[in-house]
Amino acid sequence: MQTTSLALTNSRFFHYLKAGVLPLVLALYPPLFHYGNNANIVTLASLERTLLLYVLMALAVYTISFFLLRAQPLQAANAAFVFLIFFNLYGAIYSYLYNQDIVRVEDYTLLPLILLLALYASWFITRVKAERFWKGALLLISVLIASNLIRIVPAEIAKLQASKQEKATALLISEASANAQYPDIYFILFDEFAGLESMRNYWKYQGVDEFRDYLTSKGFFVAEHSRSSSADTLQQMSERLNYHEYPPGGENRDTYYAALADSAALRYLKSLGYTTVVFDEKRFGYPAIPKMTADFSFEYDTNTAPTLSSGLDNLFDEFGILVAENTMLRAFPLFYNKSIDPMFKEHQQMINFTAAKISDLGEVPSPKFVHAHLLLPHYPFMFAENGSINDPIYYYNWNYYLGNYKFTINLAQKMVNDILENADPDHPPIIILQSDHGARNILVAARNGVQLENFPEEYKRDILNAMYLPGYDISQLPQDMNPMNTFPIIFNHYFNADIPLVK
C-alpha cells in the first residue's frame, strides 16, 4: 500500500514537472532572441546569467498560477505561458505606442492596463482544452528557440575560431618582429572634436589654450589652422588612411567602406613588420561598416563595464538590461540601473575600455600601429566635464557639447600621459591626435535635439591636428597642415617612403 502511494506521488510530481516545461521553455526565448541579435558583442557568461534569472521568474509565475488554480498543472502552465507573453511583450508595446505619439505613454498608466489584459488572457486560456493548447504552444516556442540556436551556434564557433586565430597570429607576429626597431605609432581620432579656433571664437572657451600648452610642453606639434576638406567622417578617414582624395557624397559610401577595410597605411605598415591594432567605434554610427583589417581588433568588451551600484540592480549586466528593457521590468528601475540605454552604455564602455587598454598592450609585440576612433565629443553628449552622465534628454542638445568636449580633453591627456609613461624611453612612440571634422551642429529632432544658434559654417571643418614626432624638426610643419599628409609626412621621414604630399 505504501509503495502504491509513493508511486502515485512520484507520478503526480513528474506530471507537475512536465507541465511546467512550457513556461520554463518560454523563459529561454527572450534572452536567446536578443543574444542571437548581439552574439558578436555579448559573452556566453552574460547569456547564462540572464537565462537563469528568467527561468527563476518563470518558475515563480508557474508556482503562483499552480496554487491559484488549485493544483491543475496544465491549466497553470498555460496561464503562466500567456502571462509571460504579455510580460515579455510589454517593452515592444510601450515603444510602439510611444513612437506613435497619439497619447502620452507612461509606465504608471500603461502597466496596469497590460497587467489586467494579461491576467484576463491567462484566466481565459484556462477555459480551452488544456492539453491541446499546451502541446501547440510548446511546439511553437521550441521552433522559435531552434531558429535562434541556428544563428547562435555558428556565431559562437566563429568567435572561438577567431580567438584561436588571434592567439596564433600574435605568436607568429611576436617571432617575426621581436628585433624590429621602428617606433610604435598611435593614431587617435576624436570624432567631431572642434578645432582650437572655433572653440575660442564661438564657445569663448579659453581652456583650449591650456590644452594646446599641455601638448606643446610634451613636444607635440599643433597645427592650429588645420582644416578638413569636408565634414564627412568616412571620406575624411578614407583619405587620411590612404593619402588619396575621394569624391564626397553618400553615393560613395561603399568606396569609403572598402578604403577603410583595407587601407594603404595599414598595408604599408604590415609590410614593414608592424603589428596592427584597432579600437574602432565607427559601428556605433555606421552599423554596416566592415571591420578594418588588423591583427587585433577591439570593438566592444563586455568584461570592462563600470560596476553597477549595489543592491538589486546587480541582478543584471548590460545584456540583462537589454532584455529587461523589453519586459515589464522596464517599469521597475529598482531591479537594475536603467539610467543609460544599452546602446549608450556600450558607447560609454568602449570609451572606458579604450582609455585603459591603449597603453596596456603587453600582449602586442612592437613595432605596433594602434588606431583608436572614438565618438567623442560627437553626440550623444553623455558626459559632463567631470565624467558624470548627463540626463538622456540632453544627449542630442548641442548646448551640452562643451561639457562633452572638456571631458574629451581630459581623456586625451590621460591617454597621452599613459602612452608616454609606458613607452620605452629609448624608442619613444609617434602619437597623432586628430579629429575627422569639426562640430557639425546636426539637428536630431527625433531625440529632443537642439542646435547651436548662429554657428558659422566654416567651423564645421575646423579640426584638431597634433603630432608627437620624436627626432623630427617640427618647425618645418605648416600651421595649416593638410591632414591628408599625416601619414606621408611620417612614412617619408621615418621609413624613406617618398610619398608625394598634397597641397
C-alpha positions in Angstrom: 0.0 0.0 0.0 2.8 2.4 0.9 4.6 1.5 -2.4 1.5 2.3 -4.4 1.1 5.7 -2.6 4.8 6.6 -3.2 4.4 5.7 -6.9 1.3 7.8 -7.1 3.1 10.8 -5.5 6.0 10.4 -7.9 3.6 10.2 -10.9 1.9 13.5 -9.8 5.3 15.2 -9.3 6.5 14.3 -12.7 3.1 15.4 -14.2 3.5 18.8 -12.5 7.1 19.0 -13.6 6.2 18.1 -17.2 3.5 20.7 -17.4 6.0 23.4 -16.1 8.2 22.8 -19.1 6.1 25.2 -21.2 6.6 28.4 -19.2 10.2 27.4 -18.5 10.9 26.9 -22.2 9.2 30.3 -22.9 11.6 31.9 -20.4 14.5 30.8 -22.6 13.3 32.6 -25.7 13.8 36.3 -25.0 17.4 36.0 -23.8 18.2 33.7 -26.8 16.5 36.1 -29.2 18.4 39.1 -28.1 21.6 37.1 -27.8 21.2 36.0 -31.4 21.0 39.6 -32.5 24.1 40.6 -30.5 26.2 37.4 -30.4 29.2 39.2 -31.8 29.4 41.6 -28.8 28.0 39.5 -25.9 29.6 36.7 -24.0 28.1 33.4 -23.1 28.5 34.3 -19.4 26.1 37.2 -19.8 23.6 34.9 -21.6 23.9 32.2 -18.9 23.2 34.7 -16.1 20.2 36.2 -17.9 18.8 32.8 -18.7 19.0 31.7 -15.1 17.1 34.9 -13.9 14.4 34.4 -16.5 13.9 30.7 -15.7 13.6 31.6 -12.0 11.0 34.2 -12.8 9.0 31.8 -15.0 9.2 29.2 -12.2 7.8 31.7 -9.7 4.9 32.6 -12.1 4.1 28.9 -12.7 4.2 28.2 -9.0 1.8 31.1 -8.2 -0.5 30.0 -11.0 -0.4 26.4 -9.8 -1.7 27.4 -6.4 -4.3 29.8 -7.7 -5.7 27.1 -10.0 -5.8 24.5 -7.2 -3.1 22.2 -8.4 -4.2 21.9 -12.1 -0.8 21.7 -13.7 -1.6 22.0 -17.4 -4.0 24.9 -16.8 -1.4 26.5 -14.5 1.3 26.1 -17.2 -0.9 27.5 -19.9 -1.9 30.5 -17.8 1.7 31.2 -16.8 2.7 30.9 -20.5 0.1 33.5 -21.6 1.1 35.9 -18.7 4.7 35.6 -19.6 4.0 36.5 -23.2 2.4 39.8 -22.0 5.4 40.2 -19.6 7.9 39.9 -22.4 6.0 42.0 -25.0 5.5 44.9 -22.7 8.6 46.8 -23.8 7.6 46.4 -27.5 4.0 47.6 -26.8 5.4 50.6 -24.9 7.8 51.5 -27.6 5.2 51.2 -30.3 2.7 53.4 -28.5 5.4 55.9 -27.6 6.6 56.2 -31.2 3.0 56.6 -32.5 2.7 59.7 -30.2 -1.1 59.6 -30.2 -1.4 59.7 -26.5 1.1 60.3 -23.7 2.6 57.0 -22.6 3.9 56.4 -19.1 4.7 53.1 -17.3 2.4 54.0 -14.4 -0.6 54.2 -16.8 0.3 51.5 -19.3 1.5 48.8 -17.0 -1.8 48.4 -15.0 -3.7 48.1 -18.3 -1.3 45.5 -19.7 -1.4 43.6 -16.4 -5.2 43.5 -16.5 -5.1 42.2 -20.0 -2.5 39.6 -19.1 -4.5 38.4 -16.1 -7.7 38.2 -18.1 -6.0 36.3 -21.0 -4.4 34.0 -18.5 -7.8 33.2 -17.0 -9.4 32.9 -20.4 -6.9 30.3 -21.6 -7.8 28.0 -18.7 -11.2 27.6 -20.4 -9.8 26.0 -23.6 -8.6 22.4 -23.9 -5.6 22.4 -21.8 -3.5 19.6 -23.3 -4.1 20.7 -26.9 -3.0 24.3 -26.2 0.0 23.1 -24.1 1.3 20.9 -26.9 0.8 23.5 -29.6 2.4 26.3 -27.6 5.3 24.1 -26.7 5.9 23.2 -30.3 5.7 26.8 -31.4 8.2 28.1 -28.8 10.5 25.1 -29.5 10.7 26.0 -33.2 11.4 29.7 -32.3 14.2 28.7 -29.9 15.7 26.3 -32.5 15.7 29.2 -35.1 17.7 31.3 -32.7 20.1 28.5 -31.9 20.8 28.1 -35.6 22.1 31.7 -35.5 23.9 31.5 -32.2 25.9 28.3 -32.7 27.7 29.4 -35.8 28.4 32.8 -34.2 30.0 31.1 -31.2 32.0 28.8 -33.4 33.3 31.8 -35.3 34.2 33.6 -32.1 36.1 30.6 -30.9 38.0 30.2 -34.2 38.8 34.0 -34.2 40.2 33.7 -30.7 42.4 30.8 -31.7 43.5 32.6 -34.8 44.3 35.8 -32.9 46.5 33.8 -30.5 48.3 32.1 -33.3 48.7 35.4 -35.1 50.1 37.0 -32.0 52.7 34.2 -31.7 53.8 34.5 -35.3 54.0 38.3 -35.1 56.0 38.1 -31.9 58.5 35.7 -33.5 58.7 37.8 -36.7 59.1 41.3 -35.2 60.9 40.8 -31.9 64.0 42.7 -33.1 62.3 45.5 -35.1 63.4 49.0 -34.1 60.7 51.1 -35.7 58.7 53.4 -33.4 55.3 52.4 -32.2 52.6 54.6 -33.8 49.4 55.7 -32.2 46.7 57.3 -34.3 43.9 58.6 -32.1 40.9 60.2 -33.7 38.3 62.0 -31.7 35.1 62.3 -33.8 33.7 65.8 -34.2 36.3 67.5 -32.0 36.2 71.2 -32.8 39.4 72.9 -33.6 41.0 75.5 -31.3 39.9 78.5 -33.3 36.2 77.7 -33.2 36.5 76.9 -29.5 38.0 80.3 -28.8 35.8 82.3 -31.1 32.3 80.7 -30.8 32.3 78.9 -27.4 34.7 81.5 -25.8 36.4 78.6 -24.2 40.0 79.6 -23.3 40.7 76.1 -21.9 41.8 75.1 -25.4 44.9 77.2 -24.9 45.7 75.2 -21.8 45.2 72.0 -23.8 47.5 73.4 -26.6 50.1 74.4 -24.0 49.9 70.9 -22.5 50.5 69.3 -25.9 53.4 71.6 -26.8 55.0 71.0 -23.4 55.1 67.3 -24.2 56.8 68.0 -27.5 53.7 67.9 -29.8 53.3 70.0 -33.0 49.9 71.6 -33.0 48.5 72.8 -36.4 46.1 75.4 -35.2 44.7 76.3 -38.6 44.3 72.8 -39.9 41.0 72.1 -41.8 39.3 69.0 -43.1 38.2 69.0 -46.8 34.7 68.1 -45.8 32.5 67.2 -42.8 32.1 63.6 -43.8 33.7 61.1 -41.3 34.0 58.2 -43.8 35.5 60.4 -46.5 38.0 62.0 -44.2 39.2 58.7 -42.7 39.4 57.1 -46.1 41.6 60.0 -47.4 43.9 60.0 -44.4 44.5 56.3 -44.2 45.0 56.1 -48.0 46.6 59.5 -48.7 44.3 59.7 -51.7 41.4 62.1 -52.5 37.9 60.6 -52.7 34.8 62.3 -54.1 32.3 63.5 -51.5 28.7 62.2 -51.2 26.7 59.5 -49.7 26.6 57.6 -53.0 30.3 56.8 -52.4 29.8 55.1 -49.1 30.8 51.7 -50.5 34.0 53.2 -51.8 34.8 54.6 -48.3 34.0 51.2 -46.7 36.4 49.4 -49.0 39.1 52.0 -48.5 38.8 51.8 -44.7 38.6 48.0 -44.5 41.9 47.6 -46.3 43.8 50.9 -46.2 47.1 51.8 -47.8 48.6 52.9 -44.5 47.9 49.6 -42.7 49.1 47.6 -45.7 52.4 49.6 -45.8 53.0 49.2 -42.1 52.3 45.5 -42.3 54.9 45.2 -45.0 57.4 46.7 -42.5 56.6 44.2 -39.8 54.2 46.3 -37.8 51.5 44.7 -35.7 48.2 46.5 -36.3 45.7 47.2 -33.5 42.3 48.9 -34.0 39.9 50.3 -31.3 37.0 51.2 -33.5 33.7 52.7 -32.5 32.6 53.6 -36.0 29.9 50.9 -36.0 28.1 52.9 -33.3 27.2 55.3 -36.1 27.7 53.1 -39.2 26.4 49.6 -38.3 27.0 48.2 -41.7 30.7 49.2 -42.0 33.1 46.3 -42.3 35.9 45.8 -39.8 39.3 47.3 -40.6 41.8 44.6 -41.5 44.1 44.4 -38.4 45.9 41.8 -36.3 43.9 42.9 -33.2 40.5 44.5 -33.4 38.6 45.8 -30.4 35.1 47.0 -30.9 33.4 46.1 -27.6 34.5 44.4 -24.4 31.7 43.1 -22.1 34.0 42.4 -19.2 35.1 46.0 -18.6 31.8 47.7 -17.8 31.7 50.0 -14.8 30.3 48.2 -11.8 26.7 48.9 -11.3 25.5 50.3 -7.9 25.0 47.9 -5.1 21.6 46.3 -4.3 19.1 44.7 -6.6 20.4 46.4 -9.7 23.4 43.9 -9.6 20.9 41.3 -10.9 21.6 42.5 -14.4 24.6 43.2 -16.5 24.4 45.2 -19.8 22.9 42.3 -21.8 20.5 41.6 -19.0 19.4 45.3 -19.1 18.9 45.0 -22.9 16.5 42.1 -22.3 14.8 43.6 -19.3 14.0 46.8 -21.1 11.7 44.9 -23.4 9.7 43.4 -20.5 7.5 44.7 -17.6 10.7 45.1 -15.6 11.4 48.3 -17.5 8.8 49.9 -15.2 10.8 48.9 -12.1 14.2 50.6 -12.1 14.7 49.3 -8.5 15.8 46.0 -10.1 18.5 47.4 -12.3 20.3 50.6 -13.4 18.4 51.7 -16.4 19.7 55.2 -16.4 21.7 54.5 -19.5 20.2 52.9 -22.6 22.2 49.7 -23.6 23.3 51.4 -26.8 24.7 54.4 -24.9 26.2 52.2 -22.2 28.1 50.3 -24.9 29.4 53.7 -26.1 30.5 54.5 -22.5 32.1 51.1 -22.0 34.1 51.3 -25.3 35.5 54.7 -24.2 36.5 53.4 -20.8 38.0 50.2 -22.3 40.0 52.1 -24.9 41.3 54.6 -22.4 42.5 51.8 -20.1 43.8 49.4 -22.7 45.5 51.6 -25.3 48.6 52.0 -23.2 48.5 48.4 -21.8 49.1 46.3 -24.9 51.7 44.0 -23.4 50.4 41.1 -25.5 51.0 43.0 -28.7 54.7 43.0 -29.9 56.4 46.1 -31.2 56.6 47.8 -33.5 52.8 48.3 -33.4 50.4 50.7 -35.1 47.5 51.5 -32.8 44.4 53.2 -34.3 41.7 54.4 -31.9 38.5 56.0 -33.3 36.2 57.3 -30.5 32.8 59.0 -31.0 33.9 61.9 -28.7 32.8 64.7 -28.4 30.3 63.5 -31.1 26.8 63.1 -29.8 25.4 61.6 -27.7 26.5 64.3 -25.4 26.6 61.9 -22.4 29.4 63.3 -20.4 29.8 66.3 -18.2 33.3 67.7 -17.8 34.0 65.5 -14.7 32.8 62.4 -16.4 29.4 62.2 -14.8 26.5 61.2 -17.0 24.0 63.8 -18.3 20.3 63.3 -18.3 19.5 61.3 -21.6 17.1 64.1 -22.7 20.2 66.3 -23.3 22.2 63.7 -25.3 21.4 65.5 -28.6 21.3 69.0 -27.3 24.3 70.9 -28.7 24.4 73.2 -25.6 25.9 70.1 -23.9 28.6 69.7 -26.5 31.1 71.9 -24.5 30.9 69.6 -21.4 31.4 66.6 -23.6 34.4 68.4 -25.3 36.0 69.2 -21.9 35.6 65.5 -20.9 37.3 64.6 -24.2 40.3 66.9 -23.5 40.8 65.2 -20.1 40.6 61.8 -21.7 43.1 62.8 -24.4 45.6 64.0 -21.8 45.2 60.8 -19.8 45.8 58.7 -22.9 48.9 60.7 -23.9 50.3 60.6 -20.4 49.7 56.8 -20.1 51.3 56.0 -23.5 54.4 58.1 -22.8 54.8 56.8 -19.3 54.6 53.1 -20.5 56.8 53.6 -23.6 60.4 52.6 -23.9 62.3 55.9 -23.4 65.0 54.7 -25.8 62.3 54.1 -28.5 59.6 56.8 -28.0 56.4 56.4 -29.9 54.8 58.6 -32.6 51.4 59.9 -31.4 48.8 61.5 -33.7 45.8 63.3 -32.2 43.2 64.4 -34.7 39.5 64.9 -35.4 37.8 64.0 -38.6 35.9 67.2 -38.8 34.7 70.0 -36.5 31.3 70.4 -34.8 28.7 69.9 -37.5 25.7 71.2 -35.4 23.4 68.5 -36.8 19.8 68.5 -35.6 18.4 65.2 -34.4 14.8 66.2 -33.9 13.6 62.7 -33.1 15.7 62.7 -29.9 14.8 66.1 -28.5 17.7 67.6 -30.4 18.7 71.3 -30.0 21.0 73.1 -32.4 23.5 75.9 -31.7 22.5 79.4 -32.8 24.4 81.3 -35.5 27.1 78.6 -35.7 29.5 79.5 -38.6 29.5 77.0 -41.5 33.3 77.2 -41.9 33.8 75.9 -38.3 32.4 72.5 -39.3 35.8 71.8 -40.9 37.9 73.3 -38.1 39.8 70.3 -36.6 42.3 69.2 -34.0 45.6 68.2 -35.6 48.5 67.5 -33.2 51.5 65.2 -33.7 54.3 63.9 -31.4 57.2 63.1 -33.8 60.4 62.2 -31.9 63.5 63.3 -33.9 61.5 65.3 -36.4 62.1 69.0 -36.9 58.5 70.1 -36.3 59.4 73.8 -37.1 59.1 73.0 -40.8 55.5 71.8 -40.5 52.8 74.4 -41.5 50.1 75.6 -39.2 47.5 74.9 -41.9 48.8 71.4 -42.5 46.5 69.3 -44.7 45.6 66.3 -42.6 45.7 64.0 -45.6 49.5 64.5 -45.5 49.7 62.9 -42.0 51.0 59.5 -43.0 53.1 60.6 -46.0 55.0 63.0 -43.6 55.6 60.2 -41.1 56.4 57.5 -43.6 58.7 59.7 -45.6 60.7 60.8 -42.6 60.9 57.5 -40.7 60.9 55.0 -43.5 62.1 56.9 -46.6 58.8 56.1 -48.3 58.9 59.1 -50.8 55.2 59.6 -50.9 54.1 62.8 -52.6 52.4 65.4 -50.4 49.1 67.0 -51.4 48.8 70.8 -51.5 
